[in-house]
């Protein structure tokens, strides 16, 4: 029951963030110091099937276009394995998307043309354990890291 309440609260917080845009944006500066992109980030908790949760950390550019996201699949469902992380680069802006999990696991779309989704980076994790995921955008000697989002295996 505690897990259901926590997931509900996380979903409510994510909804408030989506509605208010209250997560801070981050700029990426080029070598000359001029800002080339301004990104903002959103967290989400989703139900893929009954009791099959997955979590996302999404990055948007200043035009509110989804540029990429990190996805953590807590429970296996269809072709998605459990305790799995992947990254998706959905916008051809020259930046790689790197998905991070607080265990140290990470995976990158670097070296691939957009749109591109990585394979799942898997590994068994203890159940009912809290983790964080976040997305990093990197390219042209520039990088920005999003605030972290809640996830649970």
Residue pairs with C-beta under 8 A, 6 or more apart in sequence:
3 128
3 152
6 152
7 45
7 53
7 152
10 43
10 45
10 150
11 45
13 43
14 42
14 43
14 44
14 45
14 149
16 22
17 23
17 42
17 43
18 42
18 44
21 40
23 40
23 41
23 42
23 43
23 147
24 40
24 147
25 38
25 39
25 40
25 41
25 62
26 38
26 39
26 40
26 41
26 144
26 145
26 146
27 35
27 37
27 38
27 39
27 144
28 35
28 36
28 37
28 38
28 39
28 95
28 137
28 142
28 143
28 144
29 35
29 36
29 142
30 36
30 140
30 142
31 141
36 142
37 61
37 62
37 93
37 95
37 137
38 61
38 62
39 59
39 60
39 61
39 62
39 67
39 137
39 144
39 146
40 59
40 60
40 62
41 57
41 58
41 59
41 60
41 135
41 146
41 147
42 57
42 58
42 60
43 55
43 56
43 57
43 58
43 149
43 150
44 55
44 56
44 58
44 149
45 53
45 54
45 55
45 150
46 53
46 54
46 55
46 56
47 53
48 54
48 73
48 75
48 77
48 78
48 80
49 77
49 78
51 75
52 74
52 75
52 76
52 77
53 74
53 75
53 152
54 71
54 72
54 73
54 74
54 75
54 77
54 80
55 71
55 72
55 74
55 133
55 149
55 150
55 151
55 152
56 69
56 70
56 71
56 72
56 133
56 149
57 69
57 70
57 99
57 133
57 134
57 135
57 146
57 148
57 149
58 66
58 68
58 69
58 135
59 66
59 67
59 68
59 69
59 97
59 135
59 137
59 146
60 66
60 67
61 67
61 91
61 93
65 91
66 90
66 91
67 89
67 90
67 91
67 93
67 95
67 97
67 137
68 87
68 88
68 89
68 90
68 91
68 95
68 97
68 109
68 135
68 137
69 87
69 88
69 90
69 97
69 99
69 135
70 85
70 86
70 87
70 97
70 98
70 99
70 100
70 133
70 134
70 135
71 85
71 86
71 87
71 88
71 99
71 133
72 84
72 85
72 99
72 101
72 131
72 133
72 151
73 80
73 81
73 82
73 83
73 84
73 85
73 86
73 120
74 82
74 83
74 151
74 152
74 153
75 82
76 82
80 120
81 120
81 122
82 153
83 122
83 123
83 124
83 125
83 153
84 120
84 121
84 122
85 99
85 101
85 105
85 106
85 107
85 120
85 121
85 122
85 133
86 99
86 107
86 117
86 118
86 119
86 120
86 121
87 97
87 98
87 99
87 107
87 108
87 109
87 117
87 118
87 135
88 97
88 109
88 115
88 116
88 117
88 118
89 95
89 96
89 97
89 109
89 112
89 114
89 115
89 116
89 117
90 114
90 115
91 114
91 115
92 113
92 114
92 115
93 114
93 139
94 139
94 140
95 137
95 138
95 139
95 140
95 142
96 108
96 109
96 110
96 111
96 137
96 138
96 139
97 108
97 109
97 135
97 136
97 137
98 106
98 107
98 108
98 109
98 110
98 135
98 136
98 137
98 138
99 106
99 107
99 108
99 118
99 121
99 133
99 135
100 106
100 133
100 134
100 135
100 136
101 131
101 132
101 133
101 151
102 131
102 132
102 133
102 148
103 123
103 125
103 131
105 121
105 123
106 121
107 118
107 119
107 121
108 118
108 138
109 116
109 117
109 118
110 138
125 131
125 153
126 153
127 153
128 152
128 153
129 152
129 153
130 150
130 151
130 152
131 150
131 151
131 152
131 153
132 148
132 149
132 150
132 151
133 148
133 149
133 151
134 145
134 146
134 147
134 148
134 149
135 145
135 146
136 143
136 144
136 145
136 146
137 143
137 144
138 144
